[in-house]
Amino acid sequence: WAAFAAEVEKGGGRLVKTITYPKDTKSFAVQAAKLGKDWQAVFVPDQAEILALIAPALAATGNLSRPLPFPKKVLGGRPIMLLSTAEDLNDQYLVNAGRHSEGALLAPGFYPDDDDPKQKPFIDAFRAAYGHPPAATDAYAYDAAQLVAAGAAGGRSGLVQTLATGELTGVTGAITFDKDHRRADPGVIYTVVQETGGVYAIRAMP
């Protein structure tokens, strides 16, 4: 949380309020009401299933998730930016809270999108093997194996060179590393969009 606060302040923003809740909380009406109205964005560092409970509670208080730039008027409330790590994000989130999350920015690491041509072969193969779609840890493991395979042809030195200077377009984004061997790419941010027919979908942002 401290790292998030530091980044907000570095970008010129400020934290207005912090609200915590017990791990087993199932209703967030009280917490949503405590937020008030003197803020523009809310960050929920939690699982997607918890966000699916929080987003409707926010909407019930008139804080309605919308994409930027905000519309001047929103029927039933005011526009806000919904941000979350949304770990383990899957299609069930859209069923539970899609309409309350339009424009939300989500960073789960990976979301299995069957409509993404880069992801589909991996998703199909994983589902055929295990009977369910892959999670973020599965996607990271797949990308790691692909990266090793790409550099292994040159032996150990070739692999080291690939990890140091190479780039792989994987299912978790364009992968690059810094001098300390940590991922240096920005990762993938997903957002909830309303598509033709009023259907909500989760899409990677360009």
KOLPA-743397 format. One record per atom (N, C-alpha, C): x, y, z. Coordinates in steps of 0.1 Angstrom, whole numbers, plus 5000, padded with zeros to 4 digits. Atoms other than C-alpha are relative to their C-alpha. Layout:
XYZ...
This chain:
500849885000500050005000500950135000499249884999502850245008500650034986499549985014504350184973499050074991501149945008500950274957499950155004500249864996500650584978501250094995498949925005504150694968499950034985500249985015503350654931498950104998501149915001500150844935500550155002499549874997501951134951501050054990499049975011504751114925499350064988500749965012502151164898499250135002500849874997500651474915498749985007501250024993497751304932500150005015500050024986496851254968499049905005501050104995495150994989499150085010501049934992491951125004499649925012500550084989490850835025500449854997499750145000491850475033499049925008501050084993489250215043500549854999499750154999490049855054498849925003501250094997487749555059500649875003499650134997487949215074500149914988499750095012489148935051498749934996501250085003485748755053498850094997501149915003483649065044499349954987500850045012480748975020499150114995500849885003478849305020500850135002499249884999480549635013499250135000500849895000477649875017500550115010499549904989479050035049501350064996498749945004482550075035499850104988500349915012481250225002499450135005500649884995479150475021501050095008499049924993482150585042500950084991499149935010484050695011499650144997500549875003481850995006500150034985500049965014482251194974501250094996498949915002485451404977501249934994498950075007487551174954499649974986500350035014487851074918500349864996499750145003489350724918500249925013499950094989489350424941500849884995499250115003491950154942499749885010500350124992491049804954501049894998498950105002494149584959499549865005500550134996492249254961499649914989500450105010490948944943498850054992501149965009488448984914498749975007501350044994485748804934499650105011500349894990486049074961499650134993500349885007486049354936498649994994501350035005482849194922498950045010500949964990481249274955500050155003499749864997482749614959499450094989500549925011481849754925498550035000501449964999478049724929499750085012500249924988478349864964500350154997499749865004480050174950498950064991501049955009477450204923498750045008501249974992474650194949500150135008499849874993476250504966500150114989500049905010476150684932501450034994498749995006479850634924500149904989500150095012479750494889501249994992498850015008482750354871499850034986500049965013483350514838501450024994498649985006486250544813500350154999499549865002488250864809499950024985500349894991487551124798498549995005501350024993484551134822498950084992501249925006481151234807499650115010500449894991479851564821498949965010501250044992476651394834499949854999500350145000475951034844498749985008501350034994472450914851500249925013500050084988472150804887501250025009498949984992475350944901501150084993498949925005478851074893501049904995499050095006481650914872501349995009498850024992484650764891500949904992499150095006487750574880500249885010499850124991487850214894501349934996498750065003491350064897500149885010499950124992492149714910501149914994499150115005494749434909499149894995501050105005491749204904500649864997499450135002493748884909499049894997500950125004492248564893498850054993501149955008490048774870499649904989500650095010487748554848498750054996501249965006484548574829498850025011501049994990482448534861499950145005500049864996483448884870499050084992501049935008481449014841498649985003501450044996478348824852499650085012500349944987478648964887500050155001499849864998479849314882500450084987499549945012480549394845499350144998500749885002477849664843500450115010499649904990479249834874501550034999498649995001482849834861500550064986499749955013482750004827501250105001498849915000486150174821501049975011499150034990487750014851501349954995498650045004491549954849500449895009499750124992492549614861501349944996498750055002495949464865500249865007499950134994495649094873501249924995498950075005498748994854499749934987500550085012496748784829498549985002501550035001493148744818499849924988500250095012492248454795498950054990500949945010490648634765500049914988500050095011489548384739500050084987500049925012489148674714501450064997498749955002492848764717500849894992499450105008494648584688501449965005498850044994497948584707499849905012500250084989496448414737499349874996500950115002493948174721500749864998499450145001496347884711500449955014499650044986497747884747498749965008501250024992494247904762499349874996500650135005492847624740500849885004499250114996495747394747499949975015500050024986495647454784498649945004501350054997491847404785499849854996500150145005492147084765500749905010499250084991494746954789499549995015500450004986493247054823498550035002501549994999489547124816499650145005500449864996489647494827501050104994499149905005491147814815501250035009498849984992494647914826499950135009500049894991495248154856501350074997498849925002498048414858501349935002498850074998500548184873500349904989499850095012500047934844500550084988499549925011500548214819501450055002498649964998503748334835500949884998499250125002505047984836500249974985499950025014504247944799500950104993499149905005505948264790501549985003498750034996508948164810500649894992499550125008509247834791500250054986499849955013508848014758501350084999498849915000511548264767501349915001498950094999513947984777500249924986499950075012513147794745500650094989499649915010513848104724501550035001498649984998517348144739500949885001499250124998518347784744500849954989499350055012519547734709501550045000498649944999522647944717500849955012499350054988523547734748499850095012500249924988523947884782500350154998499749865003525548204769498950074992501149955008522848244744498750035008501249984992520148204770500250135009499749884991521948464793499850134991500149895009522048704763498650044997501449985003518448654755499350065012500749944988517348724791500550145003499549864998519549034792499550104991500249905010518749194760498849974991501150055009515948994742498750055004501449974998512249054740499149904994500950105004509448804738498650065001501449974999505848884730499249885005500650124994504148644753498550035003501449984997500648594766499850105012500049904989501448824796500650134995499549875005502649104773501449994994498749995005505949214758501049995011499150034988508649064781501450064998498649954999511949254788500450005014499550004987514249254817501050115002499049904997516449514834501349945004498650054997520049494845500049915012500150094988518949324878499249884997500850125004517049054858498650005005501449994997513649184868499350044988500849965012510849234843499950155000500049865001511049584830498950054991501149965009508049584806498950065009501149944992504949784817498949905004501150104997502749464818498850044992501349985007499149454805499050055010501149944992496349664818498749964992501250045006492849534811498950105004501149914997489649734810498649944996501450055002485849664810499450094990500649925011484149784778498649944997501350045004480549774766500049994985499950025014480449624732498649994993501250015008477749574705498949925007501150074993474349484720500050015015500049974986475249614754500749895008499250114993477449314762501350065006498749954994480349384786501149894998498950095002483749234779501350065006498749964994487249254794501049994988499149995011489849364769501450065004498649944997493649444770500050144994499849865005494349814766501250004990498950005010496449894735501250075006
